[in-house]
Amino acid sequence: MTELSEMFQPVCEEVRKELRKVLSGIFTGQIVKDYLPQNWVFETEDETVTFSVDKKGNASVLQGGSEMPDVTIHIDREYLAAALKDRKKPDFEYKNFEVKFHTGKGETAFGYLRKRLGL
């Protein structure tokens, strides 16, 4: 497992726990299901990983890109590491932060979840 993959492990656990609760709800569960699955590609200076969430709420991080990304995020490794560690926007400015949306559901989900990841 790479360093970047390891940084995402706590996020995967949190997302898994939260989504399983939400998905069991009758009303909110169906709304959230409509936005799943999600594949977010994070590209840093030296590594690319895909953060994925399936329809059952299972979250994982895979080495490399995705054939069907919902969102691609080009970001400084240092900035991403700080954001994932504390789940808040770092105290320093990023040098590179570019987001490309490939699907409408990806754009909606990113707008809702970006602050929870510290982005």
Secondary structure, DSSP 8 states (H G I E B T S, - for coil): --HHHHHHHHHHHHHHHHHHHHHTSHHHHHHHHTT-SEEEEEE-SS-EEEEEE-TT--EEEEES--SS-SEEEEE-HHHHHHHHHHTS--SS--S-EEEEESSHHHHHHHHHHGGGGT-
